[in-house]
Amino acid sequence: MMIVRAIGALAAAMTLAHPAVAAGPRVMSLDSCADQYVLALAPRETIVGLSHRAGAPDSYMRKASLGLPRRRATTESLVAAGPQVVVRHWGGDARLVKALDRRGVRTVRIEDAADFEAVRVNVRRVAEALDQKAAGEAMIARMDGQLRAGAGAWKGETALYLTPGGYTAGSGTLIDAMLRASGLSNASNGPFFSPVPLESVVMAPPRALVLGFFDLARAGADRWGVGHHAALRRVTRDRTIAALPGAVVGCPAWFAADGVAQLAQARALR
């Protein structure tokens, strides 16, 4: 009887030490965008490291990052953390990726996205690597629901996107996809990101402005950008239809649909 009890106790101890069903692979993220995916998809107990920007004001999942370890994107830090999967957007370099490969650590890359289909690909790629396919599909379903709800709200009205540094976003950007998803026509005719001449905005103001990152412009170089010029401030005060926070527009991720929802809501309030 004592032997049976001892065997039972040993089995229980082994079960506690090595759960029969693992929550998922140990995971670490190397940059702010990767932090968002890891925090949203990985079980908390599997996260062995986040970037030092996980709690920054432009981190969408910053509240969820509280209490989790921060690590640098170095080989030494990775060895200490012991991840099985590393998620990155721009963090790390080629040498670090090769070092991870040599150690058998899987690296998952979040690609830039010019449309919401590319966001779906990113979500599914990370979710699969973290054994969280169902969570990934649920995330996509929520995003698609927001896109359906906001579709066509502005009925083709034209708007110019503007950052504090004086840049706009044209075709081939997720910002452009967000504008179009809400029914706005992008006033920028060029591709990608490009500077906007201050004079053109002040002398011939667009009918509507969509601001991005202005919530983060109180510090850093942007506080000296054209976005804070007195003449432009008058234009933005009168013609801004929505100000999208940096946490929504700073990463090719599912929460770009939050921006579409915000744009649609702005139309409903006019």
GULO-610043 format. One line per 3 residues: number of its first residue (from 0); their letters; for each residue z, x, y of N, C-alpha, C. Coordinates in steps of 0.001 Angstrom, whole numbers. Last residue first. Layout:
BEGIN
NUM	a	Z,X,Y,Z,X,Y,Z,X,Y; ... $
//
This chain:
BEGIN
269	rla	-37510,-20626,63533,-38250,-20633,64809,-38684,-22050,65187; -36419,-20609,61038,-35507,-20797,62167,-36225,-20895,63506; -38440,-20036,59298,-37838,-21368,59214,-36958,-21672,60419 $
266	raq	-38869,-17348,59892,-39899,-18348,60237,-39306,-19747,60243; -36575,-16230,58829,-36816,-16124,60270,-37870,-17131,60723; -37015,-16685,56134,-35935,-17410,56802,-36117,-17378,58318 $
263	alq	-39055,-14864,55683,-39316,-16293,55512,-38256,-17132,56218; -37662,-12468,56137,-38803,-12822,56978,-39106,-14316,56897; -35809,-12604,54051,-35339,-12575,55442,-36461,-12963,56401 $
260	avg	-37496,-12494,51830,-36669,-13685,52043,-36169,-13757,53483; -38474,-9919,52200,-39402,-11054,52238,-38636,-12346,52503; -36098,-8509,51834,-36771,-8461,53121,-37763,-9601,53281 $
257	daa	-35637,-9013,49177,-34662,-9507,50156,-35286,-9536,51550; -37671,-7565,48042,-37836,-9021,48091,-36790,-9670,48984; -36607,-5093,47946,-37606,-5328,48995,-37882,-6822,49123 $
254	fwa	-35081,-4947,45696,-34479,-5604,46859,-35410,-5646,48071; -36496,-3468,43788,-36508,-4931,43718,-35988,-5607,44976; -37949,-615,45536,-37081,-1285,44567,-37150,-2799,44717 $
251	pcg	-38425,2059,47030,-39356,1174,46318,-38648,436,45180; -36325,2108,49933,-36533,2513,48538,-37517,1560,47876; -35683,1094,52449,-35695,2537,52246,-36033,3019,50857 $
248	vva	-35317,-1546,53117,-36676,-1006,53227,-36775,477,52867; -32631,-2168,52798,-33632,-3024,52153,-35004,-2362,52116; -31140,-417,54269,-30810,-549,52851,-31840,-1372,52095 $
245	gpl	-32003,-817,56876,-32472,349,56142,-32213,259,54656; -32806,-4298,57516,-31881,-3163,57409,-32460,-2026,56581; -35160,-5674,59702,-34843,-5407,58304,-33931,-4186,58206 $
242	aai	-35245,-8083,61934,-34848,-6673,61880,-34358,-6393,60467; -37722,-10326,63166,-36759,-9953,62124,-36481,-8464,62222; -39093,-10718,65483,-38862,-11897,64643,-37875,-11605,63523 $
239	trd	-39163,-9587,68769,-38731,-9294,67399,-38463,-10585,66634; -39756,-10027,71433,-40788,-10303,70433,-40380,-10012,68989; -37740,-9377,73246,-38461,-10636,73422,-39338,-11012,72228 $
236	rtv	-36748,-6917,72425,-35812,-8019,72688,-36538,-9361,72707; -38986,-5304,72337,-38341,-5684,71076,-37388,-6855,71277; -39484,-5062,75091,-40472,-5687,74207,-39808,-6162,72920 $
233	rrl	-37218,-3735,75957,-37533,-5044,76525,-38529,-5798,75643; -37445,-1381,74543,-36321,-2271,74246,-36574,-3667,74800; -39560,-176,75798,-39775,-737,74466,-38640,-1676,74076 $
230	aah	-38327,613,78163,-39466,-307,78219,-39710,-964,76868; -36333,2393,77215,-35963,1159,77924,-37102,143,77940; -36490,3655,73914,-37003,3709,75287,-36748,2360,75960 $
227	hgv	-35838,3585,71309,-34742,3388,72254,-35185,3551,73709; -38092,4156,69876,-37479,2852,69678,-36361,2553,70645; -38694,6768,70214,-39290,5830,71163,-38684,4440,71029 $
224	gwr	-35549,8558,69594,-36904,8114,69323,-37394,7080,70324; -33000,9352,69693,-33843,9838,70785,-35284,9368,70615; -31968,8366,67412,-31402,7823,68648,-32168,8314,69873 $
221	dag	-33132,9743,65339,-33763,8503,65769,-33182,7942,67062; -31487,11908,64689,-32635,12137,65563,-33223,10847,66110; -28105,10534,64695,-29221,11306,64195,-30379,11355,65174 $
218	ara	-27156,7069,65210,-26862,8500,65079,-28112,9211,64581; -28165,4560,65356,-27130,4924,66334,-26814,6414,66308; -29952,3547,63535,-30469,4423,64592,-29424,4841,65607 $
215	ldf	-29629,1709,61579,-29156,3064,61291,-29466,4036,62422; -30830,-605,62312,-29379,-666,62097,-28783,711,61875; -33497,-35,62284,-32828,2,63581,-31312,-107,63440 $
212	fgl	-34982,-191,59936,-34060,941,60095,-33333,965,61435; -37575,-2074,61429,-36999,-1509,60218,-36146,-303,60545; -38767,-5117,62867,-38105,-3818,62990,-37548,-3375,61645 $
209	vla	-41610,-6690,63668,-40640,-6612,62573,-40050,-5212,62626; -42858,-8597,66375,-42411,-7303,65855,-41462,-7522,64688; -45687,-10344,67675,-44417,-10345,66938,-44130,-8949,66414 $
206	rpp	-47803,-9779,69295,-47191,-11104,69406,-45829,-11143,68725; -47540,-6515,70828,-47944,-7413,69745,-47225,-8750,69884; -48292,-5628,74225,-47309,-5906,73173,-47885,-6801,72078 $
203	amv	-49658,-3511,75872,-50295,-4623,75150,-49412,-4995,73964; -47793,-1791,76993,-48835,-2358,77847,-49540,-3549,77195; -46087,-1148,74824,-45525,-1659,76079,-46586,-2369,76921 $
200	vse	-47788,-248,72834,-46861,-1340,72534,-46336,-1973,73812; -49152,1805,74117,-49907,665,73601,-49004,-526,73313; -47148,3642,74765,-47879,2958,75830,-48585,1710,75318 $
197	lpv	-46326,4674,72307,-45418,3831,73079,-46176,3008,74117; -48349,4692,69471,-48209,5125,70869,-47340,4144,71650; -46903,5087,66362,-47435,4064,67271,-47277,4573,68704 $
194	psf	-47719,7121,63511,-47014,6891,64780,-47712,5825,65614; -47842,5778,60139,-48456,6487,61261,-47681,6185,62539; -48189,5427,56622,-47312,5435,57798,-47951,6264,58915 $
191	fpg	-51060,3720,55189,-49788,4442,55067,-48965,4370,56360; -53994,3176,57221,-53281,3274,55951,-51946,4001,56100; -54405,901,60066,-54526,2164,59356,-53782,2150,58034 $
188	nsa	-53868,-1396,61412,-55130,-1346,60678,-55278,-87,59839; -51080,-3364,61938,-51541,-1989,61759,-52794,-1978,60890; -50371,-5995,61779,-51102,-5574,62977,-51622,-4146,62872 $
185	nsl	-50628,-7916,58896,-50157,-6649,59447,-51017,-6225,60637; -49720,-11255,58763,-50844,-10335,58801,-50388,-9063,59512; -47361,-12923,56649,-47696,-12231,57893,-48938,-11372,57712 $
182	gsa	-46458,-14064,54306,-47509,-14755,55045,-47866,-14133,56373; -44771,-12584,52841,-44163,-13647,53648,-45194,-14401,54485; -46456,-10720,51731,-45784,-11662,50835,-45153,-12821,51591 $
179	rlm	-47168,-9173,53926,-48157,-10085,53363,-47510,-11128,52450; -44755,-7746,54259,-45293,-8584,55330,-46249,-9625,54759; -44618,-6427,51770,-43564,-7355,52182,-44058,-8300,53274 $
176	adi	-46882,-4796,51859,-46782,-5825,50817,-45721,-6861,51162; -46127,-3139,53968,-47300,-3997,54113,-47264,-5122,53085; -43996,-1849,52677,-43760,-2647,53884,-44916,-3618,54100 $
173	ltg	-45234,-386,50725,-44480,-1559,50297,-44136,-2450,51492; -48598,615,51557,-47141,755,51658,-46471,-526,51180; -51300,231,51751,-50832,1247,50817,-49348,1507,50895 $
170	sga	-51657,-331,55284,-52010,-607,53893,-51558,543,52995; -48919,782,57345,-50168,75,57110,-50404,-194,55643; -46202,910,59501,-46647,1008,58112,-47895,165,57924 $
167	tyg	-45146,3029,62266,-45465,1753,61653,-45968,1995,60238; -42710,4769,64261,-43713,4715,63197,-43938,3284,62738; -40640,5333,66036,-41952,4998,66559,-43057,4970,65527 $
164	gpt	-38096,5657,65153,-38846,6867,65444,-40252,6609,65941; -37314,3069,64523,-36780,3704,65737,-37528,4971,66129; -40364,1353,63432,-39099,2040,63176,-38586,2664,64477 $
161	lyl	-42156,-1684,63020,-41813,-541,63871,-40453,21,63490; -44938,-3775,62347,-43703,-3164,61853,-43426,-1906,62665; -46312,-6528,63964,-46311,-5066,63862,-44947,-4605,63373 $
158	ate	-48023,-9491,62908,-46805,-8791,63327,-46979,-7295,63127; -49700,-12631,63029,-49760,-11171,63055,-48453,-10574,63560; -49784,-15388,60697,-49478,-14834,62025,-49382,-13302,61945 $
155	gkw	-50179,-16505,58151,-51178,-15599,58711,-50918,-15075,60099; -47909,-18104,57543,-49262,-18695,57643,-50257,-17814,58401; -45314,-17465,57018,-45802,-17256,58393,-47256,-17682,58596 $
152	aga	-44947,-18056,54271,-44119,-18712,55291,-44718,-18612,56695; -46192,-17117,51947,-46977,-17821,52955,-46214,-18423,54108; -43320,-17089,49925,-44771,-16924,50001,-45393,-17776,51106 $
149	gar	-40631,-17296,49424,-41046,-16848,50756,-42540,-16808,50974; -40452,-18139,46774,-39826,-18956,47821,-40325,-18581,49216; -41709,-16053,45413,-42302,-17399,45392,-41754,-18256,46536 $
146	lqg	-39892,-14001,45933,-41268,-13895,46416,-41949,-15259,46431; -37609,-14908,44624,-37579,-14724,46078,-38991,-14668,46656; -38593,-14832,41999,-38161,-16095,42584,-38106,-16028,44099 $
143	dmr	-38988,-12119,41654,-40154,-12997,41683,-39807,-14370,42254; -36294,-11281,41622,-37216,-10803,42648,-38409,-11735,42775; -35403,-12561,39304,-34797,-12885,40603,-35716,-12472,41745 $
140	aim	-37045,-11284,37420,-37127,-12739,37589,-36525,-13173,38924; -36161,-8655,37622,-37531,-8982,38016,-37680,-10478,38261; -33592,-8988,36557,-33764,-8489,37924,-35150,-8841,38454 $
137	aeg	-34211,-9762,33974,-33475,-10697,34837,-33620,-10293,36301; -35396,-7428,33055,-36212,-8634,33173,-35529,-9679,34051; -33146,-5722,33110,-34319,-5439,33922,-35192,-6666,34123 $
134	aak	-31507,-6898,31226,-31053,-6839,32620,-32224,-6566,33552; -33081,-6456,28956,-32791,-7833,29380,-32346,-7870,30840; -33090,-3636,28772,-34330,-4370,29033,-34065,-5783,29539 $
131	qdl	-31400,-1369,28682,-31005,-2570,29429,-32235,-3417,29774; -31538,1306,27926,-31283,266,26906,-30810,-1032,27551; -32431,2992,29833,-30985,2760,29802,-30584,1719,28762 $
128	aea	-35164,2923,29586,-34482,4194,29334,-32982,4018,29189; -35658,276,30393,-35925,691,29006,-35177,1969,28667; -34987,400,33098,-34237,-484,32201,-34440,-88,30743 $
125	vrr	-36963,2140,34093,-35555,2540,34108,-34742,1699,33135; -39274,572,33584,-39167,1946,33096,-37708,2389,33024; -38789,-1831,34916,-38910,-1831,33451,-38763,-423,32881 $
122	vnv	-38756,-923,37585,-37581,-1575,37003,-37642,-1512,35485; -41399,108,37853,-40220,961,38029,-38996,362,37351; -42902,-2256,37476,-43070,-1118,36562,-41865,-189,36650 $
119	rva	-42076,-3718,39694,-41790,-4217,38343,-41892,-3097,37318; -43190,-2113,41690,-41731,-2244,41599,-41340,-2740,40210; -45876,-2585,41224,-45358,-1233,40999,-43836,-1232,40937 $
116	efd	-45930,-5234,42053,-46207,-4934,40653,-45711,-3529,40311; -45551,-5093,44763,-44421,-5518,43943,-44681,-5330,42451; -46905,-2015,46146,-46893,-3459,45933,-45764,-3804,44972 $
113	aad	-46628,628,46290,-47387,28,47380,-47457,-1486,47240; -44035,2873,45509,-44670,1583,45231,-45383,1075,46472; -43251,5936,43846,-43485,5183,45074,-44261,3910,44741 $
110	eir	-41330,5860,40774,-42533,6169,41548,-42555,5384,42858; -38745,7401,39261,-39060,6201,40033,-40227,6551,40943; -38588,8943,36111,-39045,9049,37506,-39315,7666,38092 $
107	vtr	-36242,10204,33958,-37002,9001,34296,-37323,9042,35782; -35706,12550,31449,-35831,12338,32889,-36727,11138,33143; -33451,13249,28854,-34608,12464,29277,-34588,12267,30790 $
104	vgr	-32573,16377,27682,-32173,15265,28548,-33431,14541,29028; -32927,18700,26230,-33145,17428,25558,-32705,16218,26355; -32856,21042,27534,-31588,20558,26980,-31723,19206,26294 $
101	rdl	-35409,21285,28495,-34944,22266,27506,-33658,21809,26828; -35413,19223,30392,-36246,19118,29191,-35763,20063,28100; -33739,20346,32321,-33324,19129,31622,-34107,18963,30326 $
98	akv	-35343,22442,33166,-34039,22736,32569,-33514,21532,31797; -37443,20999,34282,-37692,21829,33100,-36390,22170,32387; -36084,19858,36453,-36663,18985,35433,-36941,19769,34152 $
95	lra	-35478,22181,37889,-34399,21363,37349,-34920,20448,36243; -38006,23045,38611,-37162,23902,37770,-36045,23103,37126; -38907,20965,40265,-39578,21212,38986,-38726,22070,38056 $
92	dgg	-35889,19356,41552,-37184,20019,41690,-37743,20309,40304; -33960,16605,43019,-34231,17676,42063,-35584,18319,42324; -35241,13395,44118,-34183,14386,43934,-34499,15400,42847 $
89	whr	-36995,11326,44320,-37426,12604,44888,-36422,13720,44614; -35942,9858,41982,-37112,9469,42771,-37696,10740,43361; -34465,9828,38707,-34767,10471,39982,-35954,9796,40658 $
86	vvv	-32059,9885,36162,-33005,9070,36929,-33212,9720,38291; -31436,11150,32990,-31352,11419,34427,-32441,10610,35118; -29555,10732,30047,-30700,10285,30847,-30430,10628,32308 $
83	qpg	-27311,11942,29205,-28406,11853,28241,-29702,11427,28924; -25203,14244,31038,-25967,12999,30894,-26973,13087,29753; -23026,16157,31622,-23483,15845,30276,-24252,14544,30137 $
80	aav	-21719,17294,33789,-21689,15838,33620,-22122,15408,32226; -22208,20037,33532,-20829,19556,33549,-20749,18060,33276; -24983,20067,33720,-24343,20537,32486,-22916,20015,32404 $
77	lse	-25250,19170,36353,-25760,18369,35244,-25134,18777,33919; -24150,21270,37806,-23562,19934,37901,-23997,19059,36741; -25923,23343,37130,-24500,23448,36813,-23829,22077,36815 $
74	tta	-28349,22444,38186,-28204,22608,36744,-26741,22645,36349; -27946,19915,40738,-28041,21302,40292,-27861,21361,38783; -27508,17747,42709,-28661,17867,41820,-28895,19330,41465 $
71	rrr	-23984,16977,42660,-25170,17565,43270,-26283,17695,42229; -22229,13853,42336,-22601,15186,41853,-23862,15668,42568; -19512,11641,42264,-20675,12138,43004,-20960,13557,42532 $
68	plg	-18193,9042,40134,-18309,10452,40537,-19602,10755,41279; -16963,5926,41511,-17797,6657,40558,-18033,8087,41058; -15609,4599,43517,-14864,5036,42354,-15662,5803,41322 $
65	lsa	-18331,2660,44595,-16947,3069,44826,-16264,3443,43514; -20789,1581,44138,-20628,3015,43880,-19187,3489,44021; -20881,-1017,44938,-20747,-781,43501,-20496,687,43183 $
62	krm	-21391,-637,47642,-20086,-1155,47225,-19841,-898,45742; -24080,277,47679,-22985,1179,48048,-21615,666,47603; -26632,-593,47056,-25566,-817,46070,-24308,-24,46408 $
59	ysd	-28187,286,49198,-28095,-1147,48918,-26911,-1464,48013; -27522,2609,51544,-27473,2424,50097,-27228,948,49800; -27277,3179,54201,-28571,2684,53744,-28663,2575,52230 $
56	pag	-24653,4190,54455,-24977,2865,55000,-26314,2306,54530; -23726,5724,51255,-24225,5768,52634,-24587,4369,53132; -22909,6105,48673,-22100,5229,49509,-22538,5185,50955 $
53	arh	-24735,7898,47633,-24594,6589,46990,-23803,5601,47836; -25159,10450,48396,-25538,9408,49350,-25370,8004,48768; -24659,12182,46376,-23643,12098,47425,-23992,11061,48497 $
50	slg	-25623,10479,43325,-25840,11418,44419,-24759,11227,45475; -23506,10174,40404,-24398,9624,41416,-24629,10687,42480; -22599,10298,36945,-22812,10947,38232,-23810,10211,39101 $
47	vit	-22248,8832,34704,-21479,10078,34793,-21715,10813,36112; -22095,5655,33571,-22544,6425,34741,-21664,7659,34909; -21074,4050,31628,-22055,5048,31206,-22501,5954,32350 $
44	erp	-19438,2173,32755,-18789,3219,31969,-19761,4292,31496; -21236,359,33937,-20456,1267,34773,-19881,2443,33981; -24473,67,32600,-23053,-289,32511,-22217,779,33212 $
41	ala	-27255,162,34857,-26440,843,33847,-25029,264,33795; -28429,-1326,36983,-28834,-1549,35597,-27905,-945,34553; -27410,-705,39511,-27772,-2090,39215,-27991,-2341,37728 $
38	lvy	-26997,2035,39474,-25863,1151,39753,-26168,-295,39376; -29637,2903,38998,-28573,3178,38029,-27401,2229,38236; -30982,2029,41309,-31395,1576,39982,-30284,1763,38957 $
35	qda	-29572,3424,43300,-29657,1964,43333,-30007,1414,41956; -29914,6146,42694,-28576,5540,42655,-28662,4027,42543; -32588,6535,43294,-32183,6494,41889,-30797,5884,41731 $
32	csd	-32304,6622,46073,-33072,5550,45453,-32717,5416,43970; -30708,8967,46426,-30244,7648,46855,-30994,6511,46182; -30712,11054,43451,-30967,10773,44864,-30616,9327,45158 $
29	lsm	-30100,11336,40745,-30219,12543,41570,-30445,12291,43053; -27844,9936,38337,-28941,9777,39301,-28916,10929,40301; -27144,9800,34858,-26854,10393,36162,-28072,10196,37057 $
26	vrp	-25687,8386,31900,-26764,8484,32883,-26252,9066,34190; -25424,7957,28436,-24795,8491,29642,-25894,8806,30657; -26883,4934,27053,-26793,6385,27203,-26051,6779,28473 $
23	gaa	-24712,2140,26167,-25962,2724,26635,-25794,4222,26784; -22579,1177,24815,-22996,441,26006,-24347,928,26512; -22779,1038,21245,-22662,1806,22483,-23182,983,23654 $
20	vap	-20990,-320,18796,-22112,-660,19656,-21938,57,20999; -18785,915,17701,-19930,644,16839,-21174,346,17671; -17140,3569,19422,-17477,2162,19292,-18752,1962,18489 $
17	hal	-15162,5889,18661,-16616,5813,18581,-17014,4361,18378; -12456,5424,19051,-13028,6667,19567,-14546,6615,19627; -12104,2975,17800,-11783,3103,19215,-12446,4332,19822 $
14	tma	-12849,3652,15206,-13604,2624,15921,-13365,2710,17416; -10908,5493,14547,-12291,5951,14641,-13154,4945,15399; -8700,3806,14485,-8748,4893,15460,-10169,5391,15652 $
11	aal	-9386,2178,12326,-9224,1590,13660,-9321,2650,14737; -9361,4037,10267,-10611,3350,10595,-10548,2746,11993; -6655,4717,10271,-7652,5737,10567,-8978,5099,10977 $
8	agi	-5527,2282,9510,-5198,2844,10818,-6221,3884,11236; -6605,2037,6926,-6908,1037,7950,-6647,1560,9342; -5426,4212,5676,-6879,4176,5796,-7301,3189,6884 $
5	arv	-2774,3389,5836,-3185,4619,6508,-4690,4647,6725; -2792,1102,4253,-2469,991,5674,-2941,2214,6454; -3427,2286,1805,-4346,1304,2379,-4110,1161,3876 $
2	imm	-1151,3844,1450,-2448,4510,1575,-3457,3574,2226; 806,1922,1217,880,2825,2359,-458,3518,2582; 0,831,-1201,0,0,0,0,867,1253 $
//
